[in-house]
């Protein structure tokens, strides 16, 4: 069952590209946000395309960016490793910018797939929520770097390692779309980077998500798409109660490039997934791959158990606390 409280109504500032708000750019209003606030500060970003790279600075806490909907409020930049642009990320939160929330908007990077790594969103905010948002790019779309994070009813698309990092993150009721990669590339949805057994709290959990091909990949042939590969030796990812289309390769998971590395310490789990891609009969035979049979094991990766969401998720964010 979902949990939902009364939504917030107070807006502290308005951004509008047409000049009808308090600010015309997101960067300008973020620079004016009070630091270390214990009260939630809500910025309404009106419909429009905002061509700017945005950073939520260190010490900005309990900030909400509220758009007018996916595809209506769009934060867009052209940042990449291959193409320059002064960085590689469209939108990022700094360490200690805890309590960040984005709602009802799109974050994209338009650098082009030939420029390889180009992050749309990088988050290091603990107790953060991305709700009803879209993140789109090709390689490395979403860098869930650190902290406890909830992604609810989002649309996330990409090709190579397009959800990566070492946060403790739950993706709930999201649409996860594999796109058409560059020639010769394979798609990998996740590249979780847990580095040691001492990191007991990090990993990615996908619950009630729809995992399928985007339109460009549907028109192509011969492209292999996998649920993930280990960026770190203790990489941990679980898919549970998801629907997976035939886009997912029967093996499910890939080793890191070159096929080497110790795979005995990864934890890749699947629990009661549906669809042709959810068939686990042909999955990898690694010691770290688990077909989860016990509901109590799967429950460890829910919102309340894995990221303690009952302690910090803001009012107005619908979520499923358990299985």
KAGIHU-V573612 format. One record per residue. N is the residue number from 1. RES is the residue in one small letter. PSI is psi in whole degrees, 0 to 359 (* if undefined). Layout:
# KAGIHU-V573612
n-><N:N>
res-><RES:RES>
psi-><PSI:PSI>
This chain:
# KAGIHU-V573612
n-><1:2:3:4:5:6:7:8:9:10:11:12:13:14:15:16:17:18:19:20:21:22:23:24:25:26:27:28:29:30:31:32:33:34:35:36:37:38:39:40:41:42:43:44:45:46:47:48:49:50:51:52:53:54:55:56:57:58:59:60:61:62:63:64:65:66:67:68:69:70:71:72:73:74:75:76:77:78:79:80:81:82:83:84:85:86:87:88:89:90:91:92:93:94:95:96:97:98:99:100:101:102:103:104:105:106:107:108:109:110:111:112:113:114:115:116:117:118:119:120:121:122:123:124:125:126:127:128:129:130:131:132:133:134:135:136:137:138:139:140:141:142:143:144:145:146:147:148:149:150:151:152:153:154:155:156:157:158:159:160:161:162:163:164:165:166:167:168:169:170:171:172:173:174:175:176:177:178:179:180:181:182:183:184:185:186:187:188:189:190:191:192:193:194:195:196:197:198:199:200:201:202:203:204:205:206:207:208:209:210:211:212:213:214:215:216:217:218:219:220:221:222:223:224:225:226:227:228:229:230:231:232:233:234:235:236:237:238:239:240:241:242:243:244:245:246:247:248:249:250:251:252:253:254:255:256:257:258:259:260:261:262:263:264:265:266:267:268:269:270:271:272:273:274:275:276:277:278:279:280:281:282:283:284:285:286:287:288:289:290:291:292:293:294:295:296:297:298:299:300:301:302:303:304:305:306:307:308:309:310:311:312:313:314:315:316:317:318:319:320:321:322:323>
res-><x:x:x:x:x:x:x:x:x:x:x:x:x:x:x:x:x:x:x:x:x:x:x:x:x:x:x:x:x:x:x:x:x:x:x:x:x:x:x:x:x:x:x:x:x:x:x:x:x:x:x:x:x:x:x:x:x:x:x:x:x:x:x:x:x:x:x:x:x:x:x:x:x:x:x:x:x:x:x:x:x:x:x:x:x:x:x:x:x:x:x:x:x:x:x:x:x:x:x:x:x:x:x:x:x:x:x:x:x:x:x:x:x:x:x:x:x:x:x:x:x:x:x:x:x:x:x:x:x:x:x:x:x:x:x:x:x:x:x:x:x:x:x:x:x:x:x:x:x:x:x:x:x:x:x:x:x:x:x:x:x:x:x:x:x:x:x:x:x:x:x:x:x:x:x:x:x:x:x:x:x:x:x:x:x:x:x:x:x:x:x:x:x:x:x:x:x:x:x:x:x:x:x:x:x:x:x:x:x:x:x:x:x:x:x:x:x:x:x:x:x:x:x:x:x:x:x:x:x:x:x:x:x:x:x:x:x:x:x:x:x:x:x:x:x:x:x:x:x:x:x:x:x:x:x:x:x:x:x:x:x:x:x:x:x:x:x:x:x:x:x:x:x:x:x:x:x:x:x:x:x:x:x:x:x:x:x:x:x:x:x:x:x:x:x:x:x:x:x:x:x:x:x:x:x:x:x:x:x:x:x:x:x:x:x:x:x:x:x:x:x:x:x>
psi-><144:155:127:133:178:131:153:146:336:130:130:334:155:132:131:124:335:4:6:2:196:336:157:346:152:321:322:317:325:324:338:359:137:144:149:40:137:350:140:132:120:125:121:122:109:163:135:171:122:102:84:148:128:135:127:112:165:131:353:113:153:46:134:129:116:114:190:13:154:135:354:306:116:123:120:137:168:71:134:167:314:329:3:219:6:9:191:8:136:313:129:149:139:158:138:4:60:155:19:144:130:139:130:57:172:137:124:158:128:26:339:140:334:347:8:232:124:100:136:307:129:122:127:19:124:150:48:152:132:114:125:42:160:136:119:137:200:272:129:52:310:118:91:84:314:166:173:128:141:128:115:126:43:166:116:123:151:192:278:121:46:357:109:166:191:33:167:99:136:128:113:124:39:157:119:116:121:131:176:118:180:156:133:352:152:149:135:121:315:152:79:139:27:126:343:164:338:338:85:348:354:159:174:135:128:121:129:37:157:113:117:182:143:171:320:325:329:330:354:168:156:10:127:136:130:158:332:175:154:114:339:156:341:27:137:120:137:134:124:135:34:164:123:128:179:356:334:127:142:328:335:315:153:147:169:165:135:346:2:188:156:117:7:340:0:159:102:116:149:135:113:45:155:171:165:323:349:0:119:4:333:16:164:154:26:149:337:1:135:127:107:123:331:123:329:329:315:325:341:342:21:172:311:323:317:321:12:43:334:342:342:347:128:159:145:356:105:138:160:114:333:205:*>
